[in-house]
């Protein structure tokens, strides 16, 4: 099934009604892949091309609804889960589709619906300013059985910040997650960087994030190459244990998702949350 314009418009109408009503780079659960504590330093690793992606304007915190339900109980992680997760175990037919949480909420909702229709569970790393603008989306993500984490408040280049600035970026988003869902979530993903440097890892730990979530597959859907290109890139590179980096707010990604999930199923792979992948 493809997600057409009518699906996006229906999602937009539903969200409008809600608003009107007030409404370590190693594998987790496995041995080092050569990028761990004894592998190359973060500074030596190539960073993704979208380091210069324009951040959203910072939005001031607005009144938001209290959590309407207890957050889903997260499965315990494997004892050997590293501080920075890049892949999960390669021995199970699972992978994680992770999403930068920002953009048009109607497109985000259409994407969640497409995943749910195929029994897939996603991990959304939300930008705090997006939660300020669209507070209802947090509960929508959780109610679909998906996982919600922290992608900083304003999506700036966090690895270049002073420690106190980085701490504030992480803490502000965590506060919004706590207020909206009752939990700060398990995962933190650095903004404008594939990997967290030592300073960012330390600040994330101080806020309450024991684990940083990186990725090993980047189809560069943020550049809007078209649904066919996004699908082809994911299916070519993804494997058991992969963590795929995708983006909400891009229509081509919504259109690609059903074909991605069908193609993965044809390879015997199923999309689970990052916590399930690393359990």
WOHUWO-V631859 format. One record per residue. RES is the residue in three letters. SS is DSSP state (2 for helix, 1 for strand, 0 for the rest). PHI is phi in whole degrees, -180 to 180 (* if undefined). BURIAL is # if it has 9 or more other ideal C-beta (glycine too) atoms within 8 Angstrom, else .. Layout:
RES;SS;PHI;BURIAL + RES;SS;PHI;BURIAL
This chain:
UNK;0;*;. + UNK;0;-101;. + UNK;0;-100;# + UNK;0;-97;. + UNK;2;-62;. + UNK;2;-64;. + UNK;2;-63;# + UNK;2;-64;# + UNK;2;-67;# + UNK;2;-63;. + UNK;2;-63;# + UNK;2;-63;# + UNK;2;-65;. + UNK;2;-65;# + UNK;2;-66;# + UNK;2;-65;. + UNK;2;-67;# + UNK;2;-63;# + UNK;2;-63;# + UNK;2;-66;. + UNK;2;-87;. + UNK;0;93;. + UNK;0;-36;. + UNK;0;*;# + UNK;0;-47;# + UNK;1;-135;# + UNK;1;-80;# + UNK;0;-75;# + UNK;0;67;# + UNK;0;-158;# + UNK;0;-74;. + UNK;0;-62;# + UNK;0;-104;# + UNK;0;98;. + UNK;0;-114;# + UNK;0;-83;# + UNK;0;-59;. + UNK;0;-105;. + UNK;0;-92;# + UNK;0;-61;. + UNK;0;-70;. + UNK;2;-59;# + UNK;2;-62;. + UNK;2;-85;. + UNK;0;-83;# + UNK;0;-68;. + UNK;0;-95;. + UNK;0;-66;# + UNK;2;-68;. + UNK;2;-88;# + UNK;2;-60;# + UNK;2;-96;. + UNK;0;-57;. + UNK;0;-68;. + UNK;0;-73;# + UNK;0;-75;# + UNK;0;-59;. + UNK;0;-66;. + UNK;0;-106;# + UNK;0;-71;. + UNK;0;-63;. + UNK;0;-121;. + UNK;0;-56;. + UNK;0;-140;# + UNK;0;-68;# + UNK;0;-74;. + UNK;0;-56;# + UNK;0;-93;. + UNK;0;-156;. + UNK;0;-67;. + UNK;0;-59;# + UNK;0;-60;. + UNK;0;-69;. + UNK;0;-86;. + UNK;0;-68;. + UNK;0;-64;. + UNK;0;-80;# + UNK;0;-59;# + UNK;0;-61;. + UNK;0;-98;. + UNK;0;-64;# + UNK;0;-76;# + UNK;0;-65;. + UNK;1;-117;# + UNK;1;-96;# + UNK;1;-111;# + UNK;1;-139;# + UNK;0;-97;# + UNK;0;-61;# + UNK;0;-85;# + UNK;0;-91;. + UNK;0;-117;. + UNK;0;-81;. + UNK;1;-134;# + UNK;1;-152;# + UNK;1;-115;# + UNK;1;-98;# + UNK;1;-113;# + UNK;1;-128;# + UNK;1;-67;# + UNK;1;-90;# + UNK;0;-167;# + UNK;0;107;# + UNK;0;-57;. + UNK;2;-65;# + UNK;2;-66;# + UNK;2;-67;# + UNK;2;-61;# + UNK;2;-66;# + UNK;2;-61;# + UNK;2;-66;# + UNK;2;-60;# + UNK;2;-64;# + UNK;2;-63;# + UNK;2;-66;# + UNK;2;-65;# + UNK;2;-63;. + UNK;0;-111;# + UNK;0;72;. + UNK;0;-92;# + UNK;0;-117;# + UNK;0;-109;# + UNK;1;-119;# + UNK;1;-109;# + UNK;1;-98;# + UNK;1;-86;# + UNK;0;-84;# + UNK;2;-60;# + UNK;2;-65;# + UNK;2;-67;# + UNK;2;-65;# + UNK;2;-62;# + UNK;2;-80;. + UNK;0;-132;# + UNK;0;-62;# + UNK;2;-69;# + UNK;2;-69;# + UNK;2;-63;# + UNK;2;-68;# + UNK;2;-63;# + UNK;2;-63;# + UNK;2;-67;# + UNK;2;-66;. + UNK;0;-87;# + UNK;0;85;. + UNK;0;-92;# + UNK;1;-112;# + UNK;1;-125;# + UNK;1;-137;# + UNK;1;-110;# + UNK;0;-125;# + UNK;0;75;# + UNK;0;-78;# + UNK;0;-125;# + UNK;0;56;# + UNK;0;-100;# + UNK;0;-75;# + UNK;2;-69;# + UNK;2;-69;# + UNK;2;-97;. + UNK;0;-82;# + UNK;0;-71;. + UNK;2;-53;# + UNK;2;-68;. + UNK;2;-69;. + UNK;2;-62;# + UNK;2;-59;# + UNK;2;-66;# + UNK;2;-61;# + UNK;2;-73;# + UNK;2;-66;# + UNK;2;-64;# + UNK;2;-66;# + UNK;2;-60;# + UNK;2;-62;# + UNK;2;-69;# + UNK;2;-61;# + UNK;2;-62;# + UNK;2;-67;# + UNK;2;-84;# + UNK;2;-127;# + UNK;0;86;. + UNK;0;-151;. + UNK;0;-83;# + UNK;0;81;# + UNK;0;-90;# + UNK;1;-109;# + UNK;1;-120;# + UNK;0;-119;# + UNK;0;-66;# + UNK;0;-91;# + UNK;0;58;# + UNK;0;-162;# + UNK;0;-77;# + UNK;0;-118;# + UNK;0;-88;# + UNK;0;-82;# + UNK;2;-61;. + UNK;2;-63;# + UNK;2;-67;# + UNK;2;-59;# + UNK;2;-65;# + UNK;2;-67;# + UNK;2;-63;# + UNK;2;-63;# + UNK;2;-63;. + UNK;2;-76;# + UNK;0;128;. + UNK;0;-102;# + UNK;0;-76;. + UNK;1;-133;# + UNK;1;-105;# + UNK;1;-108;# + UNK;0;-99;# + UNK;0;-165;# + UNK;0;-118;. + UNK;1;-127;# + UNK;1;-130;. + UNK;0;-79;# + UNK;0;56;# + UNK;2;-69;# + UNK;2;-62;# + UNK;2;-87;. + UNK;0;52;. + UNK;0;-79;# + UNK;0;108;. + UNK;2;-61;# + UNK;2;-64;. + UNK;2;-67;# + UNK;2;-62;# + UNK;2;-60;# + UNK;2;-61;. + UNK;2;-65;# + UNK;2;-65;# + UNK;2;-67;# + UNK;2;-73;. + UNK;2;-102;# + UNK;0;-74;# + UNK;0;-148;. + UNK;0;-54;# + UNK;0;89;# + UNK;0;-66;# + UNK;1;-116;# + UNK;1;-99;# + UNK;1;-99;# + UNK;1;-129;# + UNK;1;-134;# + UNK;0;-76;# + UNK;0;87;# + UNK;0;-120;# + UNK;2;-55;. + UNK;2;-62;# + UNK;2;-70;# + UNK;2;-62;# + UNK;2;-63;# + UNK;2;-75;# + UNK;2;-58;# + UNK;2;-58;# + UNK;2;-67;# + UNK;2;-63;# + UNK;2;-65;# + UNK;2;-66;# + UNK;2;-66;# + UNK;2;-64;# + UNK;2;-60;# + UNK;2;-64;. + UNK;0;-93;. + UNK;0;80;. + UNK;0;-111;# + UNK;1;-129;# + UNK;1;-85;# + UNK;1;-125;# + UNK;0;-71;# + UNK;2;-61;# + UNK;2;-66;# + UNK;2;-64;# + UNK;2;-61;# + UNK;0;-98;# + UNK;0;-72;#
